[in-house]
Amino acid sequence: MDDSYQVIVVGGGFAGKTAAEELGRKGVRVLLLDANNYQQFQPLLYQVAASQIGVSAVTRPLRSEFRKINNVRVLTAEVTSIDAANRAVTTADGSSYRARILVIATGAVPNFFNTPGAEENAYPLYSVADATRLSAAITAVLDEADREPAAAEADVIVVGGGPTGVETAGALAENVKYILPKYFTPGLAARCHVHLVDMVPNVLAAFSEKSQAYARDRLTKLGVQLHMGQAVGEVRPDGVTLKDGTVIPGRIVVWAGGLQAGRIITESGLKQGRGGRVDVQPDLTVPDFEGVYVLGDSANITDAAGNKLPQLGSVAQQSGKWAARNIHADLTGGVRQPFRYVDKGYMAMVGRGAAVAELGPRRLQLQGPLAFVSWLAVHLALLPGFQQKVRALFSWANGYVTHSPAQVVVGRPD
């Protein structure tokens, strides 16, 4: 067993990468483990699926993030088990690693809520692999429909009315409106529809009524057919059946219905709370497990008032930075401090030139073009590298001006 590191970080997403980076800069010896050799920018995966930007705009090699931080070793390896009591992990090749501090930031996996057929027939949208698989599936359906003008309708159903579902539905509806008439057989667009389904009565439930109304109106104008207040009872290869018996035919079902902690958390022996995530203490440590931190989408993190924070990139990033501060205190004899979250608000794009934004703890509300510009600026700033920013900016400019797809789909869907 290799125990030459002070800290092991499992997961190279927003939380894990930030924690490793901050610790490395403080001179701490860190081992960062991730099954992928790249960091992915999850907020823009729906644009990869909709062929609006390429994969290279939302991914950056993890090692390039740490090229100037020699204290951090990045190892591409799948962690198969965690021994929290001994702050040790084992990887798929049988190697074991142990450290004084263990940080678990393994993200999450789609939560299908035991919906019959969902796991087998729906396309989740949480990873680059998910996005490219969905993009290939949509392209295959459109190519088939283009070859067979008399074929049935080629509808897409998006399950989940949160930001991911709304942004995905809006992007796909814009493709139907702008891309299909320009690049495919005339009449194909009339056979393609986008449906948005959720059991709650309004889209963007976490937003204000004004933002919800704007998003609903914008989606409707784009041609999205809304089925709100309707729970999905079954997902089939040819569509979905709602709990009230309504059948919505569709060639593709996109699942944006929620997240839960993955297998590595389930099998870790750590006590799980809502969504299978670990309920951490205010200082981000795990009760009864000395030297173990859980961050990001793997954790249920609370604010100063004790309210659970949402699974957002800003929460993950800030928790990673705060955990690094507390870990450094652990290693140097300091005192941990309870996590203080800076609420930056919420945003969601609803098509070209349209977005909703509720900024800061007081929720300054923006809708329309100004919110859209704010959305672009924030996401451009958060992208992990200069090349990624340039690629995304070029794709946005080209796509919004010329209505040209940016993503080239290589391969076929499963």
C-alpha positions as CSV (number, residue, x, y, z in Angstrom):
1,M,0.0,0.0,0.0
2,D,1.3,3.4,-1.1
3,D,1.0,5.9,1.8
4,S,3.4,8.5,0.7
5,Y,0.7,11.2,0.2
6,Q,-0.7,13.5,2.8
7,V,-4.1,13.8,1.1
8,I,-5.9,11.6,-1.4
9,V,-8.6,13.2,-3.5
10,V,-11.0,10.9,-5.3
11,G,-12.7,12.7,-8.2
12,G,-11.5,15.4,-10.5
13,G,-14.6,17.4,-10.9
14,F,-15.3,20.9,-9.7
15,A,-14.9,20.0,-6.0
16,G,-12.0,17.5,-6.2
17,K,-9.9,19.5,-8.7
18,T,-10.4,22.7,-6.7
19,A,-9.4,21.0,-3.4
20,A,-6.3,19.4,-4.9
21,E,-5.3,22.7,-6.6
22,E,-5.6,24.7,-3.4
23,L,-3.7,22.1,-1.3
24,G,-1.0,21.8,-3.9
25,R,-0.4,25.5,-3.8
26,K,0.0,25.2,0.0
27,G,2.8,22.6,-0.4
28,V,0.6,19.6,0.5
29,R,1.4,16.3,-1.2
30,V,-1.7,15.2,-3.0
31,L,-2.8,12.2,-5.0
32,L,-5.7,13.0,-7.3
33,L,-7.5,9.9,-8.7
34,D,-10.1,10.0,-11.4
35,A,-11.3,7.4,-13.9
36,N,-11.0,10.0,-16.7
37,N,-7.9,11.9,-17.6
38,Y,-9.8,15.1,-18.2
39,Q,-12.1,17.5,-16.4
40,Q,-15.5,18.0,-17.9
41,F,-17.6,21.2,-17.7
42,Q,-21.0,19.7,-17.0
43,P,-23.1,22.9,-17.4
44,L,-22.5,22.8,-21.1
45,L,-23.0,19.1,-21.8
46,Y,-26.4,19.7,-23.2
47,Q,-24.9,21.9,-25.9
48,V,-22.6,19.0,-26.9
49,A,-25.6,16.8,-27.1
50,A,-27.4,19.4,-29.3
51,S,-24.3,19.8,-31.5
52,Q,-23.9,23.5,-30.6
53,I,-20.3,23.1,-29.3
54,G,-17.7,20.4,-29.6
55,V,-16.3,18.1,-26.9
56,S,-13.0,19.9,-26.9
57,A,-14.8,23.1,-25.6
58,V,-16.0,21.3,-22.4
59,T,-13.1,19.1,-21.5
60,R,-9.5,19.8,-20.4
61,P,-6.7,17.3,-19.6
62,L,-6.5,17.1,-15.8
63,R,-2.7,17.0,-15.9
64,S,-2.6,20.3,-17.7
65,E,-4.5,21.9,-14.8
66,F,-1.6,20.9,-12.5
67,R,1.4,21.4,-14.8
68,K,2.8,24.1,-12.5
69,I,1.8,22.4,-9.2
70,N,4.4,19.7,-8.6
71,N,3.0,18.6,-5.3
72,V,-0.1,17.1,-7.0
73,R,0.1,13.8,-8.8
74,V,-2.8,13.1,-11.2
75,L,-3.4,9.4,-11.7
76,T,-6.0,8.0,-14.2
77,A,-7.5,5.1,-12.3
78,E,-10.9,3.9,-11.4
79,V,-11.4,3.7,-7.6
80,T,-13.4,0.5,-6.9
81,S,-13.6,0.6,-3.1
82,I,-13.1,3.0,-0.2
83,D,-12.0,2.2,3.3
84,A,-13.1,5.3,5.1
85,A,-12.0,4.1,8.5
86,N,-8.4,3.8,7.3
87,R,-8.6,6.7,4.8
88,A,-7.6,4.2,2.0
89,V,-8.8,3.4,-1.5
90,T,-8.3,0.6,-3.9
91,T,-8.3,0.9,-7.7
92,A,-9.4,-1.4,-10.5
93,D,-5.8,-2.7,-11.0
94,G,-5.6,-3.8,-7.4
95,S,-3.4,-0.9,-6.2
96,S,-4.1,0.6,-2.8
97,Y,-3.4,4.1,-1.5
98,R,-3.6,5.5,2.0
99,A,-3.2,9.0,3.4
100,R,-3.7,11.1,6.5
101,I,-6.7,12.8,4.8
102,L,-9.2,11.3,2.4
103,V,-11.4,13.6,0.2
104,I,-14.3,11.9,-1.6
105,A,-15.7,14.0,-4.5
106,T,-16.9,11.4,-6.9
107,G,-19.9,13.4,-8.2
108,A,-23.2,11.7,-8.9
109,V,-25.1,9.5,-11.2
110,P,-28.6,9.9,-12.7
111,N,-31.5,9.1,-10.4
112,F,-34.2,7.3,-12.3
113,F,-36.4,7.1,-9.2
114,N,-37.2,3.4,-10.0
115,T,-39.2,4.4,-13.0
116,P,-39.8,1.3,-15.1
117,G,-37.7,1.3,-18.3
118,A,-35.9,4.6,-17.6
119,E,-32.5,3.2,-17.0
120,E,-32.7,0.9,-20.0
121,N,-34.3,3.3,-22.5
122,A,-33.6,6.9,-21.5
123,Y,-30.5,8.9,-22.3
124,P,-29.0,10.6,-19.2
125,L,-27.0,13.8,-19.5
126,Y,-24.3,13.9,-16.8
127,S,-21.0,13.1,-18.6
128,V,-19.2,13.7,-21.8
129,A,-19.9,10.1,-22.8
130,D,-23.6,10.7,-22.1
131,A,-23.6,13.8,-24.2
132,T,-21.9,12.2,-27.2
133,R,-24.0,9.1,-27.0
134,L,-27.2,11.3,-27.0
135,S,-25.9,13.4,-29.9
136,A,-25.2,10.3,-31.9
137,A,-28.6,8.9,-31.2
138,I,-30.4,12.1,-32.2
139,T,-28.3,12.3,-35.4
140,A,-29.1,8.7,-36.3
141,V,-32.8,9.3,-35.9
142,L,-32.7,12.5,-38.0
143,D,-30.7,10.7,-40.7
144,E,-33.2,7.9,-40.8
145,A,-36.1,10.3,-41.0
146,D,-34.4,12.2,-43.7
147,R,-34.0,9.0,-45.8
148,E,-37.6,8.1,-45.3
149,P,-39.8,11.1,-45.9
150,A,-43.0,9.1,-45.2
151,A,-41.7,7.8,-41.9
152,A,-43.4,8.6,-38.6
153,E,-42.6,11.6,-36.5
154,A,-39.1,11.8,-34.9
155,D,-40.0,13.4,-31.5
156,V,-37.7,13.9,-28.6
157,I,-39.0,13.8,-25.0
158,V,-37.0,15.5,-22.2
159,V,-37.9,14.4,-18.7
160,G,-37.2,17.0,-16.0
161,G,-38.1,20.7,-15.9
162,G,-35.1,21.9,-14.0
163,P,-32.3,24.0,-15.6
164,T,-30.8,21.0,-17.4
165,G,-34.1,19.9,-18.8
166,V,-35.1,23.4,-19.8
167,E,-31.8,24.2,-21.5
168,T,-31.8,20.8,-23.3
169,A,-35.4,21.2,-24.6
170,G,-34.7,24.8,-25.7
171,A,-31.5,23.8,-27.6
172,L,-33.1,20.9,-29.3
173,A,-36.2,23.0,-30.3
174,E,-33.9,25.6,-31.8
175,N,-32.3,22.9,-33.9
176,V,-35.7,21.9,-35.1
177,K,-36.5,25.5,-35.9
178,Y,-33.2,26.6,-37.5
179,I,-31.0,23.6,-38.4
180,L,-33.4,21.1,-39.8
181,P,-35.0,23.4,-42.5
182,K,-31.5,24.5,-43.6
183,Y,-29.7,21.1,-43.8
184,F,-32.4,18.4,-44.2
185,T,-35.2,17.5,-46.5
186,P,-38.0,20.0,-46.6
187,G,-40.8,18.9,-44.3
188,L,-38.6,17.1,-41.8
189,A,-38.9,19.8,-39.2
190,A,-42.6,19.5,-39.3
191,R,-42.2,15.8,-38.2
192,C,-39.9,16.6,-35.3
193,H,-41.2,17.9,-32.0
194,V,-39.7,18.4,-28.5
195,H,-41.7,17.5,-25.4
196,L,-40.8,18.6,-21.8
197,V,-42.3,16.5,-19.0
198,D,-42.1,17.0,-15.2
199,M,-44.2,16.0,-12.3
200,V,-44.1,19.5,-10.8
201,P,-46.5,22.1,-12.2
202,N,-43.9,24.7,-13.4
203,V,-40.6,24.7,-15.1
204,L,-37.5,25.9,-13.1
205,A,-39.2,25.2,-9.8
206,A,-36.3,26.8,-7.8
207,F,-36.7,30.1,-9.7
208,S,-39.2,32.9,-9.1
209,E,-42.7,32.9,-10.7
210,K,-41.6,35.7,-13.1
211,S,-38.6,33.6,-14.3
212,Q,-40.8,30.5,-14.6
213,A,-43.4,32.4,-16.7
214,Y,-40.7,33.8,-19.0
215,A,-39.1,30.3,-19.5
216,R,-42.5,28.7,-20.1
217,D,-43.4,31.4,-22.7
218,R,-40.1,31.2,-24.4
219,L,-40.2,27.4,-24.6
220,T,-43.7,27.5,-26.0
221,K,-42.7,30.0,-28.7
222,L,-39.8,27.7,-29.7
223,G,-42.4,24.9,-30.2
224,V,-41.7,22.8,-27.1
225,Q,-44.8,20.9,-26.0
226,L,-45.0,21.2,-22.2
227,H,-46.5,18.4,-20.0
228,M,-46.2,19.8,-16.6
229,G,-47.6,18.3,-13.4
230,Q,-47.4,14.9,-15.0
231,A,-45.2,12.2,-13.6
232,V,-43.6,9.6,-15.9
233,G,-44.9,6.1,-15.2
234,E,-42.8,4.2,-17.7
235,V,-40.1,4.8,-20.3
236,R,-40.3,2.7,-23.4
237,P,-38.1,2.5,-26.5
238,D,-40.9,4.3,-28.4
239,G,-41.8,7.0,-25.9
240,V,-43.2,7.4,-22.3
241,T,-46.4,6.7,-20.5
242,L,-47.4,9.2,-17.9
243,K,-48.9,8.1,-14.5
244,D,-52.4,9.2,-15.7
245,G,-52.1,6.8,-18.7
246,T,-51.3,9.4,-21.3
247,V,-48.9,8.1,-24.0
248,I,-46.3,10.4,-25.6
249,P,-44.6,8.8,-28.6
250,G,-40.9,9.6,-29.1
251,R,-37.8,8.2,-30.7
252,I,-35.5,9.7,-28.0
253,V,-36.1,10.1,-24.3
254,V,-33.6,12.4,-22.5
255,W,-33.5,12.0,-18.7
256,A,-32.8,15.2,-16.8
257,G,-34.8,14.1,-13.8
258,G,-32.4,14.3,-10.9
259,L,-29.1,12.9,-9.5
260,Q,-28.0,10.6,-6.7
261,A,-24.7,9.4,-5.2
262,G,-23.0,6.7,-7.1
263,R,-22.0,3.1,-6.2
264,I,-18.7,4.1,-4.6
265,I,-20.6,6.1,-1.9
266,T,-23.3,3.4,-1.5
267,E,-20.6,0.8,-0.8
268,S,-18.3,3.0,1.3
269,G,-19.9,2.3,4.6
270,L,-20.6,6.0,5.1
271,K,-24.1,6.9,6.3
272,Q,-26.2,8.2,3.5
273,G,-28.9,10.8,3.5
274,R,-31.1,12.4,0.9
275,G,-30.3,11.3,-2.7
276,G,-27.8,8.7,-1.3
277,R,-25.4,11.5,-0.5
278,V,-23.4,11.7,2.7
279,D,-24.6,14.2,5.3
280,V,-21.5,16.1,6.2
281,Q,-20.8,18.3,9.2
282,P,-20.6,22.1,8.9
283,D,-16.8,21.8,8.4
284,L,-17.4,19.3,5.5
285,T,-16.0,16.3,7.4
286,V,-17.9,13.0,7.9
287,P,-19.3,12.2,11.4
288,D,-17.4,9.4,13.1
289,F,-14.7,9.2,10.4
290,E,-11.7,11.2,11.4
291,G,-9.9,12.8,8.4
292,V,-12.6,12.1,5.8
293,Y,-14.2,14.8,3.8
294,V,-17.0,14.5,1.3
295,L,-17.6,17.3,-1.2
296,G,-19.7,18.4,-4.2
297,D,-22.5,16.2,-5.5
298,S,-21.4,13.3,-3.3
299,A,-22.4,15.3,-0.2
300,N,-25.4,17.0,1.4
301,I,-23.9,20.3,2.4
302,T,-25.7,22.9,4.5
303,D,-25.4,26.7,4.6
304,A,-25.0,28.7,7.8
305,A,-28.7,28.4,8.6
306,G,-28.7,24.6,8.2
307,N,-30.5,24.5,4.9
308,K,-29.2,21.9,2.4
309,L,-27.5,23.5,-0.6
310,P,-28.4,22.4,-4.2
311,Q,-26.1,20.3,-6.4
312,L,-24.5,23.3,-8.3
313,G,-21.1,23.8,-9.7
314,S,-20.6,26.9,-7.5
315,V,-21.4,24.8,-4.4
316,A,-18.9,22.2,-5.5
317,Q,-16.2,24.7,-6.2
318,Q,-16.6,26.6,-3.0
319,S,-16.7,23.4,-0.9
320,G,-13.5,22.3,-2.6
321,K,-11.7,25.5,-1.7
322,W,-13.1,25.6,1.8
323,A,-12.2,21.9,2.4
324,A,-8.6,22.6,1.3
325,R,-8.4,25.4,4.0
326,N,-9.7,23.0,6.7
327,I,-7.4,20.2,5.6
328,H,-4.4,22.5,5.7
329,A,-5.5,23.4,9.3
330,D,-5.7,19.6,10.1
331,L,-2.1,19.1,8.8
332,T,-0.6,22.2,10.5
333,G,-2.4,22.1,13.9
334,G,-5.0,24.8,13.0
335,V,-8.7,24.9,13.7
336,R,-11.3,23.9,11.1
337,Q,-14.0,26.5,10.2
338,P,-17.6,25.8,9.2
339,F,-18.3,26.2,5.5
340,R,-19.8,29.6,4.5
341,Y,-21.4,29.5,1.1
342,V,-21.5,32.6,-1.0
343,D,-24.8,32.4,-2.9
344,K,-24.3,33.5,-6.5
345,G,-27.8,32.6,-7.6
346,Y,-29.2,30.6,-10.5
347,M,-29.1,30.8,-14.3
348,A,-30.7,29.0,-17.2
349,M,-30.5,29.6,-20.9
350,V,-33.8,29.3,-22.9
351,G,-32.5,29.5,-26.4
352,R,-30.6,32.0,-28.4
353,G,-30.8,35.5,-26.9
354,A,-33.0,34.3,-24.1
355,A,-32.2,33.3,-20.5
356,V,-33.3,33.8,-16.9
357,A,-30.9,34.8,-14.1
358,E,-31.4,35.4,-10.4
359,L,-28.2,36.7,-9.1
360,G,-26.9,36.8,-5.5
361,P,-28.6,36.1,-2.2
362,R,-31.2,38.8,-2.9
363,R,-32.0,37.3,-6.3
364,L,-31.6,40.2,-8.7
365,Q,-33.8,39.0,-11.5
366,L,-32.9,39.3,-15.1
367,Q,-34.8,37.9,-18.1
368,G,-34.2,38.1,-21.9
369,P,-31.1,39.4,-23.7
370,L,-29.4,40.9,-20.6
371,A,-29.7,37.6,-18.8
372,F,-28.5,35.8,-21.9
373,V,-25.3,38.0,-22.0
374,S,-24.8,37.4,-18.3
375,W,-25.2,33.6,-18.8
376,L,-22.6,33.7,-21.6
377,A,-20.1,35.8,-19.5
378,V,-20.4,33.6,-16.4
379,H,-20.1,30.3,-18.3
380,L,-17.2,31.6,-20.4
381,A,-15.4,32.7,-17.2
382,L,-16.0,29.3,-15.6
383,L,-14.7,27.2,-18.5
384,P,-11.4,25.5,-17.3
385,G,-8.8,26.7,-19.8
386,F,-8.1,29.4,-22.4
387,Q,-8.4,27.1,-25.3
388,Q,-11.8,25.9,-24.1
389,K,-13.0,29.5,-23.7
390,V,-11.9,30.3,-27.3
391,R,-13.5,27.2,-28.7
392,A,-16.8,27.8,-26.9
393,L,-16.9,31.5,-27.9
394,F,-16.2,30.7,-31.5
395,S,-18.9,28.0,-31.6
396,W,-21.5,30.3,-30.0
397,A,-20.7,33.2,-32.4
398,N,-20.8,30.9,-35.4
399,G,-23.9,29.1,-34.3
400,Y,-25.9,32.1,-33.3
401,V,-25.0,34.0,-36.4
402,T,-25.1,31.3,-39.1
403,H,-27.2,28.6,-37.4
404,S,-24.6,26.1,-38.2
405,P,-23.9,23.0,-36.0
406,A,-20.5,22.9,-34.4
407,Q,-20.3,19.3,-33.2
408,V,-19.3,16.5,-35.6
409,V,-20.8,13.2,-34.4
410,V,-18.4,10.3,-34.8
411,G,-19.7,6.8,-34.2
412,R,-23.1,5.4,-33.7
413,P,-25.4,5.2,-30.7
414,D,-25.5,2.0,-28.6
